[in-house]
Amino acid sequence: MDTSASLSAGFTRTPMRGWIVALLSRMQQSHFSLMSFSFGMFFPFIREDLGLSPWQAGLLQGVWWVSSALLALPCSVVFSRYRPVPLILVSLLLGLPFLVLHGMAQTFFVLFLARFCFVVCYVIATPARPLILQQWIAPSQYALVQAVGLSLHSTLLAITISTSVLLIGVVGSWQVAYLVLAGFFTLQTIAWMVVVRDRRAPVQGLQQALQAQQDTPLQALRAYPQGWLVGVTMFALAATWTAVVTFLPAFLLEERGVPLTLSGPLLGFLYYGLIPFSPLGGWLSKQVPNRKLLLWIPALCNVVFGVALMLVSSPWWIMGLLTGIGLIWVVSPILDVLPFEFPGIRPREVAVISSLIRTLMGLGFAIGPMLTGLVAQLSGSLQLGLLTLCLLTGIGVIAGWLYPSSTSAAIDSAGGPLIAEP
């Protein structure tokens, strides 16, 4: 039986092409996040043109993440048997027209449809993302590659979110701004077609290992319960993040009188700290073998910083707290690759557990703005909506605390349950 560990045995150094492939894949994920998070800066303009309510704004943001969350696991079961490189290309080509449709939307329904259909196309490649690491990256460098990718991700989103309002001013409308983002996505698709070739992958046995697993990889959901705890922790972090990026500009404008031209750069502080410090994820991965600490401590900081952000008015405090919320995500590259560490796990099972984590994280990204928008609409207060959401994310602290300090695991020859000892 080929496990993820045995498949990459002896592969100790990632070639340059492997780095490029992994970072291209990471940039595609960044663009997916960008299309969601930039909505917070576009929202005041979209609301004026389309007459949106806070609840409709929450739906437009929520459908992005609810759809990806609900489809991630089924797609992982069905598509994890296919080669990751062509699977990603098909996903990119299918999704491109719906990005263009963002820039053509004139009604709430069309914009909602464009966002939903793009997510459906994108999520097809969900199982391919962890398999790309397995195929192109040395296991000892998983966390480092993910950390460098997070730094690039933060740079892209910091620049884009900070300049979103200026971009709309330059091009004349939020629709044209979306077309600009679609053009950037097209360049990424072309780069994937030109650079990535299966025959150049360092690990050549991946396809055989995927085809060899005849039983369902869904058994990993029962065999590795620690995957659920990682997912719940990411749910909490994600819910706070999207609630902030969706509604903080409007909150600062309405409650604090901060103009959008200033709130954009302020919101960029979520990313400014991550740009230089994201590579610390690779260092933390080696220095903190007790993974439990990397879950509950960031989750606790997330609650504290989120609640404090709703109560302060000084721009300096806002900058500091946003930087803190951003820096919490330094641990996310480690959490992304934790499934590779589960004893005896096989490649398709890695894809399923990774998708489980992405599912719960996606639900967090969805529920954050939807719950915030609902409470704000019922109470008439964005502050109360954001404060309620931040307090509820304390569930991540509990999940992180329950994660075993260290884990030994085994699956018997019949596919029996995990034996885990804290």
Contacts in CASP RR format, 6 or more apart in sequence:
PFRMAT RR
TARGET T0000
AUTHOR 0000-0000-0000
METHOD contacts of the structure
MODEL  1
MDTSASLSAGFTRTPMRGWIVALLSRMQQSHFSLMSFSFGMFFPFIREDL
GLSPWQAGLLQGVWWVSSALLALPCSVVFSRYRPVPLILVSLLLGLPFLV
LHGMAQTFFVLFLARFCFVVCYVIATPARPLILQQWIAPSQYALVQAVGL
SLHSTLLAITISTSVLLIGVVGSWQVAYLVLAGFFTLQTIAWMVVVRDRR
APVQGLQQALQAQQDTPLQALRAYPQGWLVGVTMFALAATWTAVVTFLPA
FLLEERGVPLTLSGPLLGFLYYGLIPFSPLGGWLSKQVPNRKLLLWIPAL
CNVVFGVALMLVSSPWWIMGLLTGIGLIWVVSPILDVLPFEFPGIRPREV
AVISSLIRTLMGLGFAIGPMLTGLVAQLSGSLQLGLLTLCLLTGIGVIAG
WLYPSSTSAAIDSAGGPLIAEP
1 212 0 8 1.000
1 346 0 8 1.000
2 205 0 8 1.000
2 208 0 8 1.000
2 209 0 8 1.000
2 212 0 8 1.000
2 346 0 8 1.000
2 347 0 8 1.000
3 344 0 8 1.000
3 345 0 8 1.000
3 346 0 8 1.000
3 347 0 8 1.000
4 134 0 8 1.000
4 139 0 8 1.000
4 340 0 8 1.000
4 344 0 8 1.000
4 345 0 8 1.000
4 346 0 8 1.000
4 347 0 8 1.000
4 350 0 8 1.000
5 139 0 8 1.000
5 344 0 8 1.000
7 134 0 8 1.000
7 203 0 8 1.000
7 205 0 8 1.000
7 206 0 8 1.000
7 209 0 8 1.000
7 347 0 8 1.000
8 134 0 8 1.000
8 138 0 8 1.000
8 139 0 8 1.000
8 203 0 8 1.000
11 138 0 8 1.000
11 139 0 8 1.000
11 202 0 8 1.000
11 203 0 8 1.000
12 138 0 8 1.000
12 140 0 8 1.000
13 138 0 8 1.000
13 141 0 8 1.000
14 22 0 8 1.000
14 136 0 8 1.000
14 137 0 8 1.000
14 138 0 8 1.000
14 141 0 8 1.000
14 145 0 8 1.000
14 202 0 8 1.000
15 202 0 8 1.000
17 136 0 8 1.000
17 195 0 8 1.000
17 200 0 8 1.000
18 136 0 8 1.000
18 137 0 8 1.000
18 202 0 8 1.000
19 137 0 8 1.000
19 145 0 8 1.000
20 195 0 8 1.000
21 132 0 8 1.000
21 136 0 8 1.000
21 195 0 8 1.000
21 196 0 8 1.000
22 132 0 8 1.000
22 133 0 8 1.000
22 136 0 8 1.000
22 137 0 8 1.000
22 145 0 8 1.000
22 149 0 8 1.000
23 145 0 8 1.000
23 148 0 8 1.000
23 149 0 8 1.000
23 152 0 8 1.000
24 188 0 8 1.000
24 191 0 8 1.000
24 192 0 8 1.000
24 195 0 8 1.000
24 196 0 8 1.000
25 88 0 8 1.000
25 128 0 8 1.000
25 129 0 8 1.000
25 132 0 8 1.000
26 146 0 8 1.000
26 149 0 8 1.000
26 150 0 8 1.000
26 152 0 8 1.000
26 153 0 8 1.000
27 149 0 8 1.000
27 152 0 8 1.000
27 153 0 8 1.000
27 156 0 8 1.000
27 188 0 8 1.000
28 88 0 8 1.000
28 92 0 8 1.000
28 188 0 8 1.000
28 192 0 8 1.000
29 129 0 8 1.000
29 153 0 8 1.000
30 152 0 8 1.000
30 153 0 8 1.000
30 156 0 8 1.000
30 157 0 8 1.000
31 156 0 8 1.000
31 181 0 8 1.000
31 184 0 8 1.000
31 185 0 8 1.000
31 188 0 8 1.000
32 122 0 8 1.000
33 153 0 8 1.000
33 157 0 8 1.000
34 156 0 8 1.000
34 157 0 8 1.000
34 160 0 8 1.000
34 181 0 8 1.000
35 64 0 8 1.000
35 99 0 8 1.000
35 102 0 8 1.000
35 115 0 8 1.000
35 118 0 8 1.000
35 181 0 8 1.000
36 61 0 8 1.000
36 64 0 8 1.000
36 65 0 8 1.000
36 242 0 8 1.000
36 365 0 8 1.000
37 157 0 8 1.000
37 161 0 8 1.000
37 242 0 8 1.000
37 245 0 8 1.000
38 160 0 8 1.000
38 161 0 8 1.000
38 164 0 8 1.000
38 181 0 8 1.000
39 46 0 8 1.000
39 57 0 8 1.000
39 60 0 8 1.000
39 61 0 8 1.000
39 64 0 8 1.000
39 246 0 8 1.000
40 61 0 8 1.000
40 245 0 8 1.000
40 246 0 8 1.000
40 247 0 8 1.000
40 249 0 8 1.000
40 250 0 8 1.000
41 161 0 8 1.000
41 164 0 8 1.000
41 165 0 8 1.000
41 249 0 8 1.000
41 260 0 8 1.000
41 264 0 8 1.000
41 267 0 8 1.000
42 164 0 8 1.000
42 168 0 8 1.000
42 174 0 8 1.000
42 177 0 8 1.000
42 178 0 8 1.000
43 52 0 8 1.000
43 57 0 8 1.000
43 246 0 8 1.000
43 249 0 8 1.000
43 250 0 8 1.000
44 249 0 8 1.000
44 250 0 8 1.000
44 253 0 8 1.000
44 260 0 8 1.000
45 168 0 8 1.000
45 173 0 8 1.000
45 174 0 8 1.000
46 52 0 8 1.000
46 57 0 8 1.000
46 111 0 8 1.000
46 174 0 8 1.000
47 57 0 8 1.000
49 174 0 8 1.000
50 106 0 8 1.000
50 107 0 8 1.000
50 108 0 8 1.000
50 111 0 8 1.000
51 108 0 8 1.000
52 60 0 8 1.000
52 108 0 8 1.000
53 377 0 8 1.000
54 247 0 8 1.000
54 373 0 8 1.000
54 376 0 8 1.000
54 377 0 8 1.000
54 382 0 8 1.000
55 373 0 8 1.000
55 374 0 8 1.000
55 377 0 8 1.000
56 108 0 8 1.000
57 246 0 8 1.000
57 369 0 8 1.000
57 373 0 8 1.000
58 246 0 8 1.000
58 369 0 8 1.000
58 370 0 8 1.000
58 372 0 8 1.000
58 373 0 8 1.000
59 112 0 8 1.000
59 370 0 8 1.000
60 108 0 8 1.000
60 111 0 8 1.000
60 112 0 8 1.000
60 115 0 8 1.000
61 242 0 8 1.000
61 246 0 8 1.000
61 366 0 8 1.000
61 369 0 8 1.000
61 370 0 8 1.000
62 242 0 8 1.000
62 365 0 8 1.000
62 366 0 8 1.000
62 367 0 8 1.000
62 368 0 8 1.000
62 369 0 8 1.000
62 370 0 8 1.000
63 112 0 8 1.000
63 115 0 8 1.000
63 116 0 8 1.000
63 119 0 8 1.000
63 366 0 8 1.000
64 115 0 8 1.000
64 119 0 8 1.000
64 365 0 8 1.000
64 366 0 8 1.000
65 238 0 8 1.000
65 242 0 8 1.000
65 362 0 8 1.000
65 363 0 8 1.000
65 364 0 8 1.000
65 365 0 8 1.000
65 366 0 8 1.000
66 362 0 8 1.000
66 363 0 8 1.000
66 366 0 8 1.000
67 116 0 8 1.000
67 119 0 8 1.000
67 120 0 8 1.000
67 123 0 8 1.000
68 119 0 8 1.000
68 122 0 8 1.000
68 123 0 8 1.000
68 126 0 8 1.000
68 358 0 8 1.000
68 362 0 8 1.000
69 358 0 8 1.000
69 359 0 8 1.000
69 360 0 8 1.000
69 361 0 8 1.000
69 362 0 8 1.000
69 363 0 8 1.000
69 364 0 8 1.000
69 365 0 8 1.000
69 366 0 8 1.000
70 359 0 8 1.000
71 119 0 8 1.000
71 120 0 8 1.000
71 123 0 8 1.000
71 126 0 8 1.000
72 123 0 8 1.000
72 126 0 8 1.000
72 355 0 8 1.000
72 356 0 8 1.000
72 358 0 8 1.000
72 359 0 8 1.000
72 362 0 8 1.000
73 218 0 8 1.000
73 352 0 8 1.000
73 355 0 8 1.000
73 356 0 8 1.000
73 359 0 8 1.000
75 123 0 8 1.000
75 124 0 8 1.000
75 126 0 8 1.000
75 127 0 8 1.000
75 355 0 8 1.000
76 126 0 8 1.000
76 127 0 8 1.000
76 217 0 8 1.000
76 351 0 8 1.000
76 352 0 8 1.000
76 354 0 8 1.000
76 355 0 8 1.000
77 216 0 8 1.000
77 217 0 8 1.000
77 218 0 8 1.000
77 352 0 8 1.000
79 87 0 8 1.000
79 124 0 8 1.000
79 125 0 8 1.000
79 126 0 8 1.000
79 127 0 8 1.000
79 128 0 8 1.000
80 127 0 8 1.000
80 131 0 8 1.000
80 210 0 8 1.000
80 217 0 8 1.000
80 347 0 8 1.000
80 348 0 8 1.000
80 351 0 8 1.000
80 352 0 8 1.000
81 210 0 8 1.000
81 211 0 8 1.000
81 213 0 8 1.000
81 348 0 8 1.000
82 128 0 8 1.000
82 210 0 8 1.000
83 198 0 8 1.000
83 206 0 8 1.000
83 207 0 8 1.000
83 210 0 8 1.000
84 125 0 8 1.000
84 127 0 8 1.000
84 128 0 8 1.000
84 129 0 8 1.000
84 131 0 8 1.000
84 132 0 8 1.000
84 135 0 8 1.000
84 206 0 8 1.000
85 128 0 8 1.000
85 132 0 8 1.000
85 135 0 8 1.000
85 196 0 8 1.000
85 197 0 8 1.000
85 198 0 8 1.000
85 201 0 8 1.000
86 198 0 8 1.000
87 124 0 8 1.000
87 125 0 8 1.000
87 127 0 8 1.000
87 128 0 8 1.000
88 125 0 8 1.000
88 128 0 8 1.000
88 129 0 8 1.000
88 132 0 8 1.000
88 192 0 8 1.000
88 196 0 8 1.000
89 189 0 8 1.000
89 192 0 8 1.000
89 193 0 8 1.000
89 196 0 8 1.000
90 124 0 8 1.000
90 125 0 8 1.000
91 121 0 8 1.000
91 122 0 8 1.000
91 123 0 8 1.000
91 124 0 8 1.000
91 125 0 8 1.000
91 128 0 8 1.000
92 125 0 8 1.000
92 185 0 8 1.000
92 188 0 8 1.000
92 189 0 8 1.000
92 192 0 8 1.000
93 189 0 8 1.000
94 121 0 8 1.000
94 124 0 8 1.000
95 117 0 8 1.000
95 118 0 8 1.000
95 121 0 8 1.000
95 122 0 8 1.000
96 182 0 8 1.000
96 185 0 8 1.000
96 186 0 8 1.000
96 189 0 8 1.000
98 114 0 8 1.000
98 115 0 8 1.000
98 117 0 8 1.000
98 118 0 8 1.000
98 121 0 8 1.000
99 114 0 8 1.000
99 118 0 8 1.000
99 178 0 8 1.000
99 181 0 8 1.000
99 182 0 8 1.000
99 183 0 8 1.000
99 185 0 8 1.000
100 179 0 8 1.000
100 182 0 8 1.000
101 110 0 8 1.000
101 113 0 8 1.000
101 114 0 8 1.000
101 117 0 8 1.000
101 118 0 8 1.000
102 111 0 8 1.000
102 114 0 8 1.000
102 115 0 8 1.000
102 118 0 8 1.000
102 175 0 8 1.000
102 178 0 8 1.000
102 179 0 8 1.000
102 181 0 8 1.000
102 182 0 8 1.000
103 114 0 8 1.000
103 174 0 8 1.000
103 175 0 8 1.000
103 176 0 8 1.000
103 178 0 8 1.000
103 179 0 8 1.000
103 182 0 8 1.000
104 110 0 8 1.000
104 175 0 8 1.000
105 111 0 8 1.000
105 114 0 8 1.000
105 175 0 8 1.000
126 351 0 8 1.000
126 354 0 8 1.000
126 355 0 8 1.000
126 358 0 8 1.000
127 348 0 8 1.000
127 351 0 8 1.000
127 352 0 8 1.000
127 354 0 8 1.000
127 355 0 8 1.000
129 354 0 8 1.000
130 339 0 8 1.000
130 340 0 8 1.000
130 350 0 8 1.000
130 351 0 8 1.000
130 354 0 8 1.000
131 206 0 8 1.000
131 210 0 8 1.000
131 347 0 8 1.000
131 350 0 8 1.000
131 351 0 8 1.000
133 142 0 8 1.000
133 145 0 8 1.000
133 146 0 8 1.000
133 337 0 8 1.000
133 340 0 8 1.000
134 203 0 8 1.000
134 206 0 8 1.000
134 340 0 8 1.000
134 347 0 8 1.000
134 350 0 8 1.000
135 201 0 8 1.000
135 202 0 8 1.000
135 203 0 8 1.000
135 206 0 8 1.000
136 201 0 8 1.000
136 202 0 8 1.000
136 203 0 8 1.000
137 145 0 8 1.000
138 202 0 8 1.000
139 340 0 8 1.000
142 337 0 8 1.000
142 340 0 8 1.000
143 281 0 8 1.000
143 282 0 8 1.000
143 284 0 8 1.000
143 285 0 8 1.000
143 333 0 8 1.000
143 334 0 8 1.000
143 337 0 8 1.000
144 279 0 8 1.000
144 281 0 8 1.000
144 282 0 8 1.000
144 285 0 8 1.000
144 333 0 8 1.000
146 281 0 8 1.000
146 332 0 8 1.000
146 333 0 8 1.000
146 334 0 8 1.000
146 336 0 8 1.000
146 337 0 8 1.000
147 278 0 8 1.000
147 279 0 8 1.000
147 280 0 8 1.000
147 281 0 8 1.000
147 282 0 8 1.000
147 330 0 8 1.000
147 333 0 8 1.000
148 278 0 8 1.000
148 279 0 8 1.000
149 278 0 8 1.000
149 333 0 8 1.000
150 274 0 8 1.000
150 278 0 8 1.000
150 281 0 8 1.000
150 329 0 8 1.000
150 330 0 8 1.000
150 332 0 8 1.000
150 333 0 8 1.000
151 274 0 8 1.000
151 275 0 8 1.000
151 276 0 8 1.000
151 278 0 8 1.000
151 279 0 8 1.000
153 274 0 8 1.000
153 278 0 8 1.000
154 271 0 8 1.000
154 272 0 8 1.000
154 273 0 8 1.000
154 274 0 8 1.000
154 275 0 8 1.000
154 278 0 8 1.000
155 271 0 8 1.000
155 275 0 8 1.000
157 268 0 8 1.000
157 270 0 8 1.000
157 271 0 8 1.000
158 268 0 8 1.000
158 270 0 8 1.000
158 271 0 8 1.000
158 272 0 8 1.000
158 274 0 8 1.000
158 275 0 8 1.000
160 167 0 8 1.000
161 245 0 8 1.000
161 264 0 8 1.000
161 267 0 8 1.000
161 268 0 8 1.000
161 270 0 8 1.000
161 271 0 8 1.000
162 264 0 8 1.000
162 265 0 8 1.000
162 267 0 8 1.000
162 268 0 8 1.000
164 177 0 8 1.000
164 264 0 8 1.000
165 260 0 8 1.000
165 261 0 8 1.000
165 264 0 8 1.000
166 261 0 8 1.000
167 177 0 8 1.000
167 180 0 8 1.000
168 174 0 8 1.000
168 177 0 8 1.000
171 177 0 8 1.000
171 180 0 8 1.000
206 347 0 8 1.000
209 346 0 8 1.000
209 347 0 8 1.000
210 347 0 8 1.000
210 348 0 8 1.000
213 346 0 8 1.000
213 347 0 8 1.000
213 348 0 8 1.000
213 349 0 8 1.000
215 415 0 8 1.000
217 346 0 8 1.000
217 348 0 8 1.000
217 349 0 8 1.000
217 351 0 8 1.000
217 352 0 8 1.000
218 352 0 8 1.000
219 349 0 8 1.000
219 415 0 8 1.000
219 416 0 8 1.000
220 345 0 8 1.000
220 349 0 8 1.000
220 352 0 8 1.000
220 353 0 8 1.000
221 228 0 8 1.000
221 352 0 8 1.000
221 353 0 8 1.000
221 356 0 8 1.000
222 417 0 8 1.000
222 418 0 8 1.000
223 349 0 8 1.000
223 409 0 8 1.000
223 411 0 8 1.000
223 415 0 8 1.000
223 416 0 8 1.000
223 417 0 8 1.000
223 418 0 8 1.000
224 339 0 8 1.000
224 342 0 8 1.000
224 345 0 8 1.000
224 349 0 8 1.000
224 353 0 8 1.000
224 409 0 8 1.000
224 418 0 8 1.000
225 418 0 8 1.000
225 420 0 8 1.000
226 338 0 8 1.000
226 342 0 8 1.000
226 403 0 8 1.000
226 404 0 8 1.000
226 407 0 8 1.000
226 420 0 8 1.000
227 338 0 8 1.000
227 339 0 8 1.000
227 342 0 8 1.000
227 353 0 8 1.000
227 356 0 8 1.000
227 357 0 8 1.000
228 356 0 8 1.000
228 360 0 8 1.000
228 399 0 8 1.000
229 295 0 8 1.000
229 399 0 8 1.000
229 400 0 8 1.000
229 402 0 8 1.000
229 403 0 8 1.000
230 295 0 8 1.000
230 335 0 8 1.000
230 338 0 8 1.000
230 357 0 8 1.000
230 399 0 8 1.000
230 403 0 8 1.000
231 356 0 8 1.000
231 357 0 8 1.000
231 359 0 8 1.000
231 360 0 8 1.000
231 361 0 8 1.000
231 399 0 8 1.000
232 360 0 8 1.000
232 395 0 8 1.000
232 396 0 8 1.000
232 398 0 8 1.000
232 399 0 8 1.000
232 400 0 8 1.000
233 295 0 8 1.000
233 296 0 8 1.000
233 298 0 8 1.000
233 299 0 8 1.000
233 335 0 8 1.000
233 396 0 8 1.000
233 399 0 8 1.000
233 400 0 8 1.000
233 403 0 8 1.000
234 332 0 8 1.000
234 335 0 8 1.000
234 357 0 8 1.000
234 360 0 8 1.000
234 361 0 8 1.000
234 364 0 8 1.000
235 360 0 8 1.000
235 361 0 8 1.000
235 362 0 8 1.000
235 363 0 8 1.000
235 364 0 8 1.000
235 395 0 8 1.000
235 396 0 8 1.000
236 299 0 8 1.000
236 302 0 8 1.000
236 303 0 8 1.000
236 364 0 8 1.000
236 393 0 8 1.000
236 394 0 8 1.000
236 395 0 8 1.000
236 396 0 8 1.000
236 397 0 8 1.000
236 399 0 8 1.000
237 298 0 8 1.000
237 299 0 8 1.000
237 302 0 8 1.000
237 328 0 8 1.000
237 329 0 8 1.000
237 332 0 8 1.000
237 361 0 8 1.000
237 393 0 8 1.000
237 396 0 8 1.000
238 361 0 8 1.000
238 362 0 8 1.000
238 363 0 8 1.000
238 364 0 8 1.000
238 365 0 8 1.000
238 368 0 8 1.000
239 364 0 8 1.000
239 365 0 8 1.000
239 367 0 8 1.000
239 368 0 8 1.000
239 371 0 8 1.000
239 389 0 8 1.000
239 392 0 8 1.000
239 393 0 8 1.000
240 302 0 8 1.000
240 303 0 8 1.000
240 306 0 8 1.000
240 325 0 8 1.000
240 368 0 8 1.000
240 389 0 8 1.000
240 390 0 8 1.000
240 393 0 8 1.000
241 270 0 8 1.000
241 325 0 8 1.000
241 329 0 8 1.000
241 365 0 8 1.000
242 364 0 8 1.000
242 365 0 8 1.000
242 366 0 8 1.000
242 368 0 8 1.000
242 369 0 8 1.000
243 368 0 8 1.000
243 369 0 8 1.000
243 371 0 8 1.000
243 372 0 8 1.000
243 386 0 8 1.000
243 389 0 8 1.000
243 390 0 8 1.000
244 267 0 8 1.000
244 270 0 8 1.000
244 306 0 8 1.000
244 309 0 8 1.000
244 322 0 8 1.000
244 325 0 8 1.000
244 386 0 8 1.000
245 267 0 8 1.000
245 270 0 8 1.000
246 368 0 8 1.000
246 369 0 8 1.000
246 372 0 8 1.000
247 369 0 8 1.000
247 372 0 8 1.000
247 373 0 8 1.000
247 376 0 8 1.000
247 382 0 8 1.000
247 386 0 8 1.000
248 263 0 8 1.000
248 267 0 8 1.000
248 309 0 8 1.000
248 386 0 8 1.000
249 260 0 8 1.000
249 263 0 8 1.000
249 264 0 8 1.000
249 267 0 8 1.000
250 382 0 8 1.000
251 382 0 8 1.000
251 383 0 8 1.000
251 386 0 8 1.000
252 258 0 8 1.000
252 263 0 8 1.000
252 266 0 8 1.000
252 318 0 8 1.000
253 259 0 8 1.000
253 260 0 8 1.000
253 263 0 8 1.000
254 382 0 8 1.000
255 382 0 8 1.000
255 383 0 8 1.000
256 313 0 8 1.000
258 266 0 8 1.000
258 315 0 8 1.000
262 315 0 8 1.000
266 315 0 8 1.000
266 318 0 8 1.000
266 319 0 8 1.000
266 322 0 8 1.000
267 322 0 8 1.000
268 322 0 8 1.000
269 318 0 8 1.000
269 319 0 8 1.000
269 320 0 8 1.000
269 322 0 8 1.000
269 323 0 8 1.000
269 326 0 8 1.000
270 322 0 8 1.000
270 323 0 8 1.000
270 325 0 8 1.000
270 326 0 8 1.000
271 326 0 8 1.000
272 323 0 8 1.000
273 323 0 8 1.000
273 326 0 8 1.000
273 327 0 8 1.000
274 326 0 8 1.000
274 327 0 8 1.000
274 329 0 8 1.000
274 330 0 8 1.000
277 327 0 8 1.000
277 330 0 8 1.000
278 330 0 8 1.000
278 333 0 8 1.000
280 330 0 8 1.000
281 330 0 8 1.000
281 331 0 8 1.000
281 333 0 8 1.000
281 334 0 8 1.000
282 333 0 8 1.000
282 334 0 8 1.000
284 294 0 8 1.000
284 330 0 8 1.000
284 331 0 8 1.000
284 334 0 8 1.000
285 333 0 8 1.000
285 334 0 8 1.000
285 337 0 8 1.000
288 294 0 8 1.000
289 406 0 8 1.000
290 405 0 8 1.000
290 406 0 8 1.000
291 334 0 8 1.000
291 338 0 8 1.000
291 341 0 8 1.000
291 403 0 8 1.000
291 405 0 8 1.000
292 400 0 8 1.000
292 401 0 8 1.000
292 403 0 8 1.000
292 404 0 8 1.000
292 405 0 8 1.000
294 331 0 8 1.000
294 334 0 8 1.000
294 335 0 8 1.000
295 331 0 8 1.000
295 335 0 8 1.000
295 396 0 8 1.000
295 399 0 8 1.000
295 400 0 8 1.000
295 401 0 8 1.000
295 403 0 8 1.000
296 396 0 8 1.000
296 397 0 8 1.000
296 399 0 8 1.000
296 400 0 8 1.000
296 401 0 8 1.000
296 403 0 8 1.000
298 328 0 8 1.000
298 329 0 8 1.000
298 331 0 8 1.000
299 393 0 8 1.000
299 394 0 8 1.000
299 396 0 8 1.000
299 397 0 8 1.000
299 399 0 8 1.000
299 400 0 8 1.000
300 394 0 8 1.000
300 397 0 8 1.000
301 324 0 8 1.000
301 328 0 8 1.000
302 325 0 8 1.000
302 328 0 8 1.000
302 393 0 8 1.000
302 394 0 8 1.000
302 396 0 8 1.000
303 390 0 8 1.000
303 391 0 8 1.000
303 393 0 8 1.000
303 394 0 8 1.000
303 397 0 8 1.000
305 321 0 8 1.000
305 324 0 8 1.000
305 325 0 8 1.000
305 328 0 8 1.000
306 321 0 8 1.000
306 325 0 8 1.000
306 386 0 8 1.000
306 390 0 8 1.000
307 387 0 8 1.000
307 390 0 8 1.000
307 391 0 8 1.000
308 317 0 8 1.000
308 321 0 8 1.000
309 318 0 8 1.000
309 321 0 8 1.000
309 322 0 8 1.000
309 325 0 8 1.000
309 386 0 8 1.000
309 390 0 8 1.000
310 383 0 8 1.000
310 386 0 8 1.000
310 387 0 8 1.000
310 390 0 8 1.000
311 387 0 8 1.000
312 318 0 8 1.000
312 321 0 8 1.000
335 357 0 8 1.000
336 354 0 8 1.000
336 357 0 8 1.000
339 345 0 8 1.000
339 349 0 8 1.000
339 350 0 8 1.000
339 353 0 8 1.000
339 354 0 8 1.000
339 357 0 8 1.000
340 350 0 8 1.000
342 353 0 8 1.000
342 407 0 8 1.000
342 409 0 8 1.000
343 407 0 8 1.000
343 408 0 8 1.000
343 409 0 8 1.000
343 410 0 8 1.000
344 409 0 8 1.000
344 410 0 8 1.000
344 411 0 8 1.000
345 353 0 8 1.000
368 389 0 8 1.000
371 385 0 8 1.000
371 388 0 8 1.000
371 389 0 8 1.000
371 392 0 8 1.000
372 382 0 8 1.000
372 385 0 8 1.000
372 386 0 8 1.000
372 388 0 8 1.000
372 389 0 8 1.000
373 382 0 8 1.000
373 385 0 8 1.000
375 384 0 8 1.000
375 385 0 8 1.000
375 388 0 8 1.000
375 389 0 8 1.000
376 382 0 8 1.000
376 384 0 8 1.000
376 385 0 8 1.000
376 386 0 8 1.000
379 385 0 8 1.000
404 420 0 8 1.000
404 421 0 8 1.000
404 422 0 8 1.000
405 422 0 8 1.000
406 422 0 8 1.000
407 420 0 8 1.000
407 421 0 8 1.000
407 422 0 8 1.000
408 419 0 8 1.000
408 420 0 8 1.000
408 421 0 8 1.000
409 418 0 8 1.000
409 419 0 8 1.000
409 420 0 8 1.000
410 418 0 8 1.000
410 419 0 8 1.000
411 417 0 8 1.000
411 418 0 8 1.000
END
